[in-house]
Amino acid sequence: MRDQIHHLLAIGLLLLSFVGTVNAKGENYSEGGTKMCLGCHDFSADSPVHPMMEGAHGDLSNPETPMAQKGCEQCHGPSAAHTRGPTTTKPGISFGPRWTDSVEQQSGACLQCHQDDKAQDWPTALHQRNQLTCTSCHDLHVVDQAVLNPHTQGEVCTVCHKVQKKGIHHLQQEKANNPPCATCHDPHADPSPMVKLLQNRSEGCRSCHDFRAMQKSPQVSDRAKQYHKTMASKDKTCIDCHRGVAHSPPNSFPPPVLGGLPGADVSLFFPGQSDGDWILSEHAGAQSFRQGRNCLQCHNGDQADMGAKLVTPGHQASINSHIEFALNGDQLIVTISWQGSADDSAVALMLDDNSDDEFGRAGCWATCHSDLPGMPQDHQQGLSKYLLSSRQQQHSIGRPPQTQSAAVLAEMMSQGRYVEMWRAELDAGKLQNVETATILAERKQDSNALVSASAEFNQGRWTVRFSKALSGSGKVIARGKTYTFGYAIHGQGADAAEHWVSLPMTFSLNDFDTDFTVK
């Protein structure tokens, strides 16, 4: 209770400090400045505004900080329109989760102040060229930024750099003793370790390896001791000789991920109640997703781990499956197999020819939303799967969802701006039914689609084959085009979100730049 009272007093003092503050007037700036922002962004114990105010950016005694200048609008830009319509109009510059501005706008907001040695190379940095922004790694609205904490920095970096998850030399048991990633790599410039190790005399290596101790150790050969004397020179680093040893021994580099394969094993995982709305908002990767990355780029190889975190009691965390693509005359054959139960209920595949940007990045999640039956924000409307592009507006406080007009939807369908779904219904080790549907404003059965299927269950393993004519009704499978797809298996008694799903993947006809190729 005492801590809560102290906390509330601190909040009160900070709020009072804004009473006499006049925000810099200018076109499109809000009249109330930061006080106006705090009217909605509640300054309470669990608000992300609070830790930012207590940090360096909220220091009113320093005239160079954002709060001492234009307040919230110093970083978020002129936001008068946002204060007049906060649910429909974004701030001047938005960093997510609801709205996300361009990489240039977001990083530009930070670089208007941060032009020091650490950030001066950012305009040409490798991370910047790969469309990362400052907020991809930094979060100002927390007390302790994980990327700045030596003990947690690696957790941020290994979201993308998965080979390094096991730490230095792949010694998982020594991971807690690893130096922070920035000891060897400069994330604001060229992350190659050579430059940083030259600057700090191989500090990352020396955090564990003591040259003086090695010179006296009987376990170190005389030849190695002689070589180590070269480290007295400032233009030498450990990796001049010890190449490729930091994150993987020289003889155990992971094999390359090859594209253009006719088939491969694919891990499907239990998704829990994760949906497209969550990916766009609360998901830690929402920022990267909005900037154009797809789910597979960050999560490939993590499927089993994600399933283990999301699985509910009584269900399997993940399933190992196999998918194969082939041509038989003018027919595309897609074969999916997995070890399962004779009572598994269905296998479904969705595909698109890049008509919908979100499906290209999220696959099946682009059709799954929090207001569907059984999901966290089900409003009892009995909605089926749909694409966000079919909505003028999602459900929000005081505002029901609004679907595009019938004329607009008809135009979208005529332009092929929908997703196609194939579904084989199974029971007792046999195929029961085949359904083909289109997904735009709803999941709608397509009786004209030329898709057939067969299924067999033998020695505990299902093999389901879909066959689709290359031309005809529905999505046309043609050379020179890339198709995004995802598939799901519904197990015994599984319903709605109780299934196992793949991340989005791509296939094409004889194009090796996609995950799979059809020959």
C-alpha positions in Angstrom: 0.0 0.0 0.0 2.8 2.4 0.9 4.5 1.8 -2.5 1.2 2.5 -4.2 0.8 5.8 -2.4 4.4 6.8 -3.3 3.7 5.8 -6.9 0.5 8.0 -7.0 2.3 10.9 -5.5 5.1 10.6 -8.1 2.4 10.6 -10.9 0.8 13.7 -9.4 4.0 15.6 -9.3 4.8 14.7 -12.9 1.4 15.8 -14.0 1.7 19.1 -12.1 5.0 19.7 -14.0 3.0 19.9 -17.2 0.4 22.4 -15.9 2.6 25.4 -16.8 4.1 23.8 -19.9 3.1 25.4 -23.1 3.6 23.1 -26.1 5.4 24.7 -29.0 2.6 26.1 -31.2 2.6 25.3 -34.8 0.4 24.0 -37.6 -1.3 20.7 -36.7 0.0 20.5 -33.1 -2.6 19.8 -30.5 -3.6 22.7 -28.3 -3.2 20.8 -25.0 0.2 19.2 -25.8 1.2 16.4 -23.6 -1.7 17.1 -21.2 -4.1 16.4 -24.0 -2.3 13.0 -24.7 -2.5 12.0 -21.1 -6.2 12.5 -21.1 -6.5 9.3 -23.0 -3.2 7.5 -22.5 -3.9 7.1 -18.8 -0.9 7.8 -16.6 -1.4 4.8 -14.3 0.9 2.2 -12.9 0.5 -0.2 -15.8 0.6 2.4 -18.5 3.5 2.4 -20.9 3.6 6.2 -20.7 4.8 6.0 -17.1 8.2 4.4 -17.5 8.9 6.7 -20.5 8.2 9.7 -18.3 10.6 8.4 -15.6 13.4 7.7 -18.1 15.9 10.0 -19.8 13.3 11.0 -22.5 10.9 12.4 -19.9 13.5 14.4 -17.9 12.0 17.9 -17.8 15.1 19.4 -16.2 17.1 18.7 -19.4 16.0 21.1 -22.2 17.2 18.7 -24.9 14.7 15.9 -24.0 11.5 15.4 -25.9 9.3 16.1 -22.9 11.1 19.4 -22.3 10.5 20.4 -25.9 7.2 19.5 -27.7 6.4 16.6 -25.3 4.8 13.5 -26.9 4.6 15.3 -30.2 8.4 15.7 -30.3 8.6 12.0 -31.3 5.1 11.4 -32.5 4.8 14.5 -34.6 2.0 17.1 -34.9 -1.1 15.2 -33.8 -4.0 17.6 -33.5 -6.1 15.5 -35.9 -5.4 12.4 -33.8 -6.7 14.2 -30.6 -10.0 15.1 -32.5 -10.5 11.5 -33.8 -8.3 9.1 -31.7 -10.0 5.9 -32.9 -9.9 6.8 -36.6 -6.9 9.1 -37.2 -3.3 8.1 -36.4 -0.8 10.4 -34.6 1.6 12.4 -36.8 4.1 9.6 -36.6 3.0 6.2 -35.3 5.3 3.4 -34.1 2.5 0.9 -33.7 0.8 -1.2 -32.7 -2.5 0.1 -34.3 -0.8 2.2 -37.0 2.7 2.0 -38.2 4.5 4.6 -40.3 7.3 4.0 -42.8 10.8 3.0 -41.7 12.1 6.4 -42.8 9.5 8.3 -40.7 10.1 6.3 -37.6 13.9 6.3 -37.6 13.8 10.0 -38.6 12.0 10.8 -35.4 14.8 9.3 -33.4 17.6 10.7 -35.5 16.5 14.2 -35.1 18.2 14.0 -31.7 20.4 10.9 -31.9 23.2 11.9 -34.2 26.0 10.8 -31.9 28.7 8.3 -32.6 26.5 5.3 -32.0 23.8 6.4 -34.6 25.8 8.4 -37.1 26.2 5.4 -39.4 22.6 4.3 -39.2 21.5 5.7 -42.6 23.9 3.1 -44.3 23.7 0.4 -41.6 22.9 -3.2 -42.6 19.9 -3.4 -40.3 18.5 -0.2 -41.7 19.0 -1.5 -45.3 16.9 -4.5 -44.2 14.1 -2.2 -43.2 14.6 -2.3 -39.4 13.8 0.8 -37.4 15.1 2.0 -34.1 12.0 0.7 -32.4 12.5 -2.8 -33.9 15.0 -3.2 -31.1 14.5 -0.3 -28.7 11.4 0.3 -26.6 11.3 3.6 -24.8 8.1 2.8 -22.9 9.7 0.3 -20.5 11.8 0.8 -17.4 14.6 -1.5 -18.5 15.2 -1.8 -22.2 16.0 -5.5 -22.9 18.4 -4.5 -25.7 20.4 -2.3 -23.4 20.7 -4.8 -20.6 23.8 -7.0 -20.9 21.9 -9.9 -19.4 18.9 -9.7 -21.8 20.4 -8.2 -25.0 20.8 -11.6 -26.6 17.1 -12.3 -26.3 16.4 -9.3 -28.6 19.1 -10.2 -31.1 18.3 -13.9 -31.4 14.7 -13.2 -32.5 16.2 -12.9 -35.9 19.7 -14.3 -35.5 18.6 -17.8 -34.6 22.0 -19.6 -35.1 23.3 -17.5 -32.1 20.6 -18.7 -29.7 23.0 -21.2 -28.2 25.6 -18.5 -27.6 29.3 -18.6 -28.1 30.7 -21.9 -29.5 27.2 -23.4 -29.2 27.8 -23.9 -25.5 24.3 -23.7 -24.2 25.4 -24.3 -20.6 27.7 -21.2 -20.8 25.0 -19.0 -22.3 24.7 -16.9 -19.1 28.4 -16.0 -19.3 28.3 -14.9 -22.9 29.3 -11.3 -23.5 26.5 -9.0 -24.8 26.1 -9.2 -28.6 27.2 -5.5 -29.0 30.6 -6.4 -27.5 31.5 -7.9 -30.9 28.9 -6.5 -33.3 27.8 -2.9 -34.0 24.1 -3.0 -34.7 24.1 0.7 -35.8 26.6 0.1 -38.6 28.2 -3.0 -40.1 27.5 -5.9 -37.7 30.6 -7.8 -39.0 32.6 -8.4 -35.8 36.0 -7.5 -37.3 35.7 -3.7 -36.8 34.3 -3.9 -33.3 37.0 -6.4 -32.2 39.7 -4.1 -33.6 38.3 -1.2 -31.6 38.0 -3.0 -28.3 41.0 -5.4 -28.7 38.8 -8.5 -28.9 37.0 -7.8 -25.7 34.3 -10.4 -26.5 36.8 -13.2 -26.7 38.8 -12.0 -23.7 35.8 -11.9 -21.5 36.5 -15.7 -21.2 39.9 -16.3 -22.7 42.7 -14.8 -20.6 45.9 -14.4 -22.7 48.2 -14.2 -19.6 46.7 -17.4 -18.2 47.0 -19.2 -21.6 50.7 -18.3 -21.8 51.3 -20.2 -18.5 48.9 -23.0 -19.2 50.4 -26.5 -20.0 47.3 -27.2 -22.1 48.3 -24.5 -24.6 51.0 -25.5 -27.1 54.2 -23.6 -27.6 53.2 -22.8 -31.2 49.9 -21.3 -30.0 51.7 -19.3 -27.3 53.9 -17.9 -30.0 51.0 -17.0 -32.2 49.2 -15.3 -29.3 52.1 -12.8 -28.9 50.8 -11.2 -32.1 47.8 -9.9 -30.1 50.2 -7.3 -28.7 49.6 -5.5 -32.0 46.6 -3.3 -32.1 45.8 -4.3 -35.7 45.1 -8.0 -34.8 42.0 -9.7 -33.6 41.3 -13.2 -32.4 39.2 -14.0 -35.5 42.2 -13.3 -37.7 43.2 -16.9 -37.0 40.1 -18.4 -35.2 37.6 -18.0 -38.1 34.1 -19.2 -37.8 34.3 -20.4 -34.2 32.1 -17.8 -32.4 28.6 -19.3 -32.9 29.3 -22.6 -34.6 32.4 -24.8 -34.8 34.0 -24.8 -38.3 32.9 -28.3 -39.0 29.3 -27.9 -38.0 27.9 -24.9 -39.9 24.1 -25.5 -40.5 23.3 -26.6 -44.0 21.9 -23.9 -46.3 18.1 -23.7 -46.6 17.5 -24.6 -50.2 14.6 -23.3 -52.2 12.8 -24.8 -55.2 12.3 -28.2 -53.7 9.5 -30.5 -54.9 8.7 -31.6 -51.3 9.9 -31.3 -47.7 9.0 -32.1 -44.1 7.0 -29.3 -42.5 6.4 -28.9 -38.8 2.8 -27.8 -37.9 2.1 -26.3 -34.5 -0.8 -25.7 -32.2 -1.6 -22.0 -32.5 -3.7 -21.5 -29.4 -5.9 -18.4 -30.0 -3.2 -16.4 -31.9 -5.0 -14.6 -34.7 -4.4 -11.9 -37.4 -5.6 -9.1 -35.1 -3.1 -10.1 -32.4 -0.3 -10.3 -35.0 -1.0 -6.8 -36.0 -1.2 -5.4 -32.5 0.0 -7.2 -29.4 2.5 -9.5 -31.0 6.1 -8.5 -30.3 6.8 -8.7 -34.0 3.9 -6.5 -35.1 6.3 -3.7 -36.1 8.4 -6.0 -38.3 5.2 -7.6 -39.8 3.8 -4.2 -40.7 7.1 -3.3 -42.4 6.8 -6.2 -44.8 8.3 -9.3 -43.1 6.4 -12.6 -43.2 6.0 -15.0 -40.3 8.4 -17.6 -41.8 11.3 -15.1 -41.8 11.3 -14.8 -38.0 9.7 -18.1 -36.9 11.1 -20.7 -39.2 12.6 -23.4 -37.0 10.6 -22.3 -33.9 7.4 -24.2 -34.7 7.7 -26.9 -32.1 8.7 -24.4 -29.4 5.8 -22.1 -30.2 3.4 -25.1 -30.1 4.7 -26.1 -26.7 4.0 -22.6 -25.4 0.5 -22.3 -26.9 -0.9 -25.9 -26.5 -3.8 -26.5 -24.3 -4.2 -29.6 -22.1 -5.1 -32.7 -24.0 -3.6 -31.6 -27.3 -0.3 -32.3 -29.1 2.1 -29.4 -29.3 3.2 -30.0 -32.9 2.9 -32.5 -35.8 5.6 -33.5 -38.3 4.1 -33.6 -41.8 5.3 -33.9 -45.3 4.1 -32.0 -48.4 4.9 -32.7 -52.0 4.1 -30.8 -55.3 3.9 -32.5 -58.7 2.4 -32.1 -62.2 0.3 -34.7 -63.9 -0.6 -33.4 -67.3 -2.6 -30.3 -66.7 -3.2 -31.2 -63.1 -1.4 -29.8 -60.0 -1.0 -32.6 -57.4 -0.4 -31.6 -53.8 0.2 -34.5 -51.4 0.1 -34.0 -47.6 1.0 -36.9 -45.2 1.4 -37.2 -41.5 1.4 -39.7 -38.7 -2.0 -39.5 -36.9 -5.2 -41.1 -35.9 -7.8 -42.7 -38.1 -10.3 -40.3 -36.5 -8.4 -37.1 -37.6 -11.2 -35.0 -39.0 -9.7 -32.8 -41.8 -6.8 -31.3 -43.6 -7.2 -27.9 -45.2 -5.0 -25.8 -47.6 -5.3 -22.1 -48.4 -3.5 -20.4 -51.3 -3.3 -17.1 -53.0 -1.5 -15.6 -56.0 -0.4 -12.5 -54.0 -3.7 -10.7 -54.5 -3.7 -10.0 -50.7 -0.7 -8.5 -49.1 -1.5 -9.7 -45.6 -2.0 -13.3 -46.8 1.4 -13.1 -48.4 2.9 -12.3 -45.1 0.8 -14.2 -42.6 -0.8 -17.0 -44.6 -3.8 -18.5 -42.9 -3.6 -16.0 -40.1 -4.8 -13.3 -42.6 -8.2 -15.0 -42.6 -8.4 -15.6 -38.8 -9.6 -12.8 -36.5 -10.4 -12.2 -32.8 -14.1 -11.7 -33.5 -14.6 -15.2 -34.9 -16.5 -17.8 -32.9 -14.4 -19.1 -30.0 -11.9 -16.3 -30.2 -11.2 -13.7 -27.5 -13.4 -10.9 -28.9 -16.2 -13.0 -30.3 -19.2 -10.6 -30.4 -21.6 -13.5 -31.1 -22.0 -12.5 -34.8 -21.3 -15.9 -36.1 -18.6 -14.6 -38.5 -16.7 -17.0 -40.7 -13.2 -16.4 -42.0 -12.6 -13.2 -43.9 -9.9 -10.9 -45.2 -9.3 -7.5 -43.6 -9.4 -6.0 -47.1 -13.1 -6.8 -47.2 -13.7 -4.5 -44.2 -14.0 -0.7 -44.3 -13.6 -0.9 -40.5 -12.9 -3.5 -37.9 -15.0 -3.7 -34.7 -13.9 -1.0 -32.2 -15.3 0.7 -29.1 -18.7 2.0 -30.0 -18.4 1.1 -33.6 -19.5 -2.1 -35.2 -17.5 -3.7 -38.0 -18.4 -2.4 -41.5 -18.0 -4.6 -44.6 -17.3 -3.1 -48.0 -20.3 -2.5 -50.2 -21.6 -5.3 -52.3 -20.4 -3.5 -55.5 -16.8 -3.2 -54.1 -16.8 -6.9 -53.0 -18.1 -8.0 -56.5 -15.3 -6.0 -58.1 -12.7 -7.5 -55.8 -13.9 -11.0 -56.6 -13.8 -10.3 -60.4 -10.2 -9.1 -59.9 -9.3 -12.3 -58.1 -8.6 -10.5 -54.8 -9.6 -13.4 -52.6 -8.1 -16.6 -51.1 -8.9 -20.1 -52.2 -9.3 -22.9 -49.7 -9.3 -26.7 -50.2 -10.6 -28.9 -47.4 -10.7 -32.7 -47.2 -13.0 -33.9 -44.5 -11.9 -37.3 -43.0 -13.4 -39.9 -40.7 -12.7 -43.5 -39.8 -9.6 -43.6 -42.0 -11.5 -42.5 -45.1 -12.2 -39.4 -47.2 -15.8 -38.2 -46.5 -16.0 -35.0 -48.5 -14.1 -32.4 -50.4 -14.9 -28.7 -50.1 -13.5 -25.8 -52.1 -14.3 -22.3 -50.9 -13.4 -18.6 -51.5 -12.5 -16.3 -48.6 -13.1 -12.5 -48.9 -15.9 -11.1 -46.8 -16.8 -14.6 -45.6 -15.9 -18.2 -46.3 -18.1 -19.1 -49.3 -18.4 -22.5 -50.9 -17.3 -22.6 -54.5 -19.1 -25.4 -56.3 -17.5 -24.6 -59.6 -13.9 -25.1 -58.5 -12.2 -28.0 -60.2 -10.5 -29.6 -57.1 -10.7 -33.2 -56.2 -9.1 -35.3 -53.5 -8.2 -38.8 -52.3 -7.2 -40.1 -48.9 -5.8 -43.3 -47.4 -4.9 -44.3 -43.9 -2.2 -47.0 -43.6 -0.3 -48.1 -40.6 -1.1 -45.0 -38.6 -0.2 -42.6 -41.5 -2.5 -40.4 -43.5 -1.8 -39.5 -47.1 -4.2 -37.0 -48.7 -3.8 -35.9 -52.3 -5.5 -32.7 -53.8 -5.7 -32.4 -57.5 -6.5 -29.1 -59.3 -6.7 -28.2 -63.0 -4.1 -25.5 -63.9 -6.8 -23.4 -65.5 -10.5 -23.1 -65.0 -12.5 -21.8 -62.1 -10.7 -20.3 -59.1 -7.1 -19.4 -58.8 -5.3 -20.2 -62.1 -1.9 -21.9 -61.6 0.4 -20.4 -64.2 4.1 -20.2 -64.8 5.9 -17.0 -63.8 3.7 -16.5 -60.8 4.3 -17.0 -57.1 1.7 -18.6 -54.8 1.6 -18.3 -51.0 0.0 -21.1 -49.2 -0.5 -22.6 -45.7 -2.1 -25.8 -44.5 -3.7 -27.1 -41.3 -4.5 -30.6 -39.9 -7.6 -31.0 -37.6 -7.0 -33.9 -35.2 -9.5 -36.2 -33.5 -12.3 -34.1 -32.0 -10.5 -30.9 -32.8 -12.6 -27.8 -33.6 -12.1 -24.2 -34.7 -8.6 -23.1 -33.4 -7.9 -26.6 -32.1 -5.7 -27.7 -35.0 -2.1 -27.6 -36.1 -1.0 -25.0 -38.7 2.0 -24.2 -40.9 3.7 -20.9 -41.4 3.1 -19.3 -44.8 5.2 -20.7 -47.6 5.5 -20.2 -51.4 5.4 -22.4 -54.5 5.7 -21.8 -58.2 6.1 -23.7 -61.5 9.8 -24.2 -62.1 11.0 -21.1 -60.1 13.8 -21.8 -57.6 13.3 -18.5 -55.7 10.2 -20.0 -54.0 10.2 -22.6 -51.1 8.7 -25.3 -53.4 8.7 -25.7 -57.2 6.3 -27.9 -59.2 8.0 -30.0 -61.9 
